[in-house]
Amino acid sequence: MDQKENKETLSAEEISARCRENLEKAIAAVKKALPGMTLLENEPMERHSSFKIGGPVRALAVPEDVSSLSRLCSILKDNHIAPMMLGNGTNVLFPDEGLPELFIVSTEKLQKLFLLPDGAIYAEAGVSLSKLASFAQQNGLAGLEFASGIPGTVGGGTIMNAGAYGGELKDVIESVVLLYAPDQRLYELSNEQCAFSYRTSLFKKMGGCLILSVVFRLAAGDGEAISAKMRELNERRRDKQPLDLPSAGSAFKRPEGHYAAALIDEAGLKGYTVGGAQVSEKHAGFVINIGGATSHDVYDLLMHVRNTVYREKGVQLEPEIILLPPEYRLEDHGPAVRGNFITFNGAPEDESGETDA
Ligand SMILES: Cc1cc2nc3c(=O)[nH]c(=O)nc-3n(C[C@H](O)[C@H](O)[C@H](O)COP(=O)(O)OP(=O)(O)OC[C@H]3O[C@@H](n4cnc5c(N)ncnc54)[C@H](O)[C@@H]3O)c2cc1C
């Protein structure tokens, strides 16, 4: 049966059944090959999302290190499963219905963080941006002050090119090491190759790129001044943002020439509520979970805000929050990565001289 015929004859239900069959085989193989690895089955995603929303995902694995992550991904590939990576879950909305066809890999335990001999910072994907910014401050390195209040990780922040108060991660990233799921190879990409732009990157556009670590190049600075700047920005954040309630940060991207929060406010939508989801009174750019919000409450609210702002202000808002599905479909790989192919032995070393794999 050729591919075309195959596509025409398989119904959506049959494709779904095949995906689930592959997933069950993959889970069994992972349990056998990596018995010590944390593997949560039918795990409610509300536990892993800053929105506190989301039904069960079929499997969520937490590899101990880069080496077990790469073994895990190889098993998944052998079973035709493309995993989704998860950092701190601060920019994702998971569906109430759950994701029975998805295998999630958490970077929670990828926590190596150290100075390289040339003064750059090496951080694994699971390091929080606040820990990274503090580490830079402690070493008298300036340029990450803007990131100290962003609740995501190095991996999630790099995909999103996270930014605040005039700074973006693209300004300080020197290079990124990733595992490309389709060919299971490691690549090291320079800043330019990552194609960063406002809240996006090559990785976000193409999928299949599992970020393992990032090297940051910062400027020498005064520790006290860096600390004062971080305190000032975090105070501004606490003053302006509804940090006491679950959210996923700014719901919409900043449209060219406008501010999303101002447009939403001017359209009279502050406090607009659907079920447990509300446009924050404190900051109109945030959608907050005021208690028991479902993903459908949030979708409906986002749609209403988008339509109203378009009608009233003539500006089309685009969500910044990643709405699942359909972003992650099993076996949905983008084009090949362009970068420098490296081997596991070429991965950066930590202070003890240990390699990552
Ligand atoms: C209160 C609040 C304030 C916020 N303020 C800001 C702000 O000022 N500026 C800003 O830019 N954002 C902000 N955010 C949004 C969010 O924190 C950032 O987008 C952050 O970078 C997401 O990181 P994460 O680790 O939580 O990613 P996640 O939400 O876990 O994942 C986001 C995306 O990245 C992918 N991903 C995660 N890790 C990896 C990896 N290692 N390899 C490949 N893909 C990966 C996921 O698959 C997903 O597609 C805020 C959020 C909250 C809740």
The ligand as an SDF file (V2000), in Angstrom:
LIG
                    3D

 53 58  0  0  0  0  0  0  0  0999 V2000
    2.8220   35.1440   36.0940 C   0  0  0  0  0  0  0  0  0  0  0  0
    3.5090   34.9550   34.7710 C   0  0  0  0  0  0  0  0  0  0  0  0
    4.3150   35.9570   34.2580 C   0  0  0  0  0  0  0  0  0  0  0  0
    4.9510   35.8080   33.0260 C   0  0  0  0  0  0  0  0  0  0  0  0
    5.7390   36.8100   32.5580 N   0  0  0  0  0  0  0  0  0  0  0  0
    6.3620   36.6560   31.3740 C   0  0  0  0  0  0  0  0  0  0  0  0
    7.2040   37.6940   30.8610 C   0  0  0  0  0  0  0  0  0  0  0  0
    7.4040   38.7400   31.4740 O   0  0  0  0  0  0  0  0  0  0  0  0
    7.7940   37.4950   29.6670 N   0  0  0  0  0  0  0  0  0  0  0  0
    7.6190   36.3500   28.9420 C   0  0  0  0  0  0  0  0  0  0  0  0
    8.1930   36.2150   27.8530 O   0  0  0  0  0  0  0  0  0  0  0  0
    6.8160   35.3510   29.4020 N   0  0  0  0  0  0  0  0  0  0  0  0
    6.2070   35.4770   30.5890 C   0  0  0  0  0  0  0  0  0  0  0  0
    5.4110   34.4610   31.0560 N   0  0  0  0  0  0  0  0  0  0  0  0
    5.2000   33.2620   30.2290 C   0  0  0  0  0  0  0  0  0  0  0  0
    6.2050   32.1060   30.4680 C   0  0  0  0  0  0  0  0  0  0  0  0
    6.7360   32.1480   31.7800 O   0  0  0  0  0  0  0  0  0  0  0  0
    7.3310   32.1310   29.4630 C   0  0  0  0  0  0  0  0  0  0  0  0
    6.8730   31.9760   28.1320 O   0  0  0  0  0  0  0  0  0  0  0  0
    8.3550   31.0060   29.7510 C   0  0  0  0  0  0  0  0  0  0  0  0
    9.4710   31.2020   28.9450 O   0  0  0  0  0  0  0  0  0  0  0  0
    7.8030   29.6150   29.5170 C   0  0  0  0  0  0  0  0  0  0  0  0
    8.7270   28.7010   30.0900 O   0  0  0  0  0  0  0  0  0  0  0  0
    8.2620   27.2870   30.6660 P   0  0  0  0  0  0  0  0  0  0  0  0
    9.4640   26.5530   31.0940 O   0  0  0  0  0  0  0  0  0  0  0  0
    7.2060   27.4550   31.6670 O   0  0  0  0  0  0  0  0  0  0  0  0
    7.6770   26.6450   29.3380 O   0  0  0  0  0  0  0  0  0  0  0  0
    6.4210   25.6830   29.2250 P   0  0  0  0  0  0  0  0  0  0  0  0
    5.1840   26.4540   29.5050 O   0  0  0  0  0  0  0  0  0  0  0  0
    6.6530   24.4320   29.9950 O   0  0  0  0  0  0  0  0  0  0  0  0
    6.4810   25.3580   27.6780 O   0  0  0  0  0  0  0  0  0  0  0  0
    6.3110   26.3750   26.7160 C   0  0  0  0  0  0  0  0  0  0  0  0
    6.6560   25.8010   25.3440 C   0  0  0  0  0  0  0  0  0  0  0  0
    8.0300   25.4810   25.3020 O   0  0  0  0  0  0  0  0  0  0  0  0
    8.2140   24.1090   25.0090 C   0  0  0  0  0  0  0  0  0  0  0  0
    9.3690   23.6700   25.7800 N   0  0  0  0  0  0  0  0  0  0  0  0
    9.5820   23.7960   27.1100 C   0  0  0  0  0  0  0  0  0  0  0  0
   10.8040   23.3240   27.4120 N   0  0  0  0  0  0  0  0  0  0  0  0
   11.3580   22.8850   26.2660 C   0  0  0  0  0  0  0  0  0  0  0  0
   12.6050   22.2820   25.9260 C   0  0  0  0  0  0  0  0  0  0  0  0
   13.5650   22.0390   26.8420 N   0  0  0  0  0  0  0  0  0  0  0  0
   12.8310   21.9420   24.6340 N   0  0  0  0  0  0  0  0  0  0  0  0
   11.8930   22.1500   23.7040 C   0  0  0  0  0  0  0  0  0  0  0  0
   10.6950   22.7120   23.9590 N   0  0  0  0  0  0  0  0  0  0  0  0
   10.4410   23.0840   25.2240 C   0  0  0  0  0  0  0  0  0  0  0  0
    6.9300   23.4130   25.3980 C   0  0  0  0  0  0  0  0  0  0  0  0
    6.7460   22.2340   24.6710 O   0  0  0  0  0  0  0  0  0  0  0  0
    5.9130   24.4990   25.0460 C   0  0  0  0  0  0  0  0  0  0  0  0
    5.6740   24.4540   23.6520 O   0  0  0  0  0  0  0  0  0  0  0  0
    4.7750   34.5960   32.2940 C   0  0  0  0  0  0  0  0  0  0  0  0
    3.9750   33.5730   32.8150 C   0  0  0  0  0  0  0  0  0  0  0  0
    3.3560   33.7440   34.0490 C   0  0  0  0  0  0  0  0  0  0  0  0
    2.5180   32.6250   34.5990 C   0  0  0  0  0  0  0  0  0  0  0  0
  1  2  1  0
  2  3  1  0
  2 52  2  0
  3  4  2  0
  4  5  1  0
  4 50  1  0
  5  6  2  0
  6  7  1  0
  6 13  1  0
  7  8  2  0
  7  9  1  0
  9 10  1  0
 10 11  2  0
 10 12  1  0
 12 13  2  0
 13 14  1  0
 14 15  1  0
 14 50  1  0
 15 16  1  0
 16 17  1  0
 16 18  1  0
 18 19  1  0
 18 20  1  0
 20 21  1  0
 20 22  1  0
 22 23  1  0
 23 24  1  0
 24 25  2  0
 24 26  1  0
 24 27  1  0
 27 28  1  0
 28 29  2  0
 28 30  1  0
 28 31  1  0
 31 32  1  0
 32 33  1  0
 33 34  1  0
 33 48  1  0
 34 35  1  0
 35 36  1  0
 35 46  1  0
 36 37  1  0
 36 45  1  0
 37 38  2  0
 38 39  1  0
 39 40  1  0
 39 45  2  0
 40 41  1  0
 40 42  2  0
 42 43  1  0
 43 44  2  0
 44 45  1  0
 46 47  1  0
 46 48  1  0
 48 49  1  0
 50 51  2  0
 51 52  1  0
 52 53  1  0
M  END
$$$$
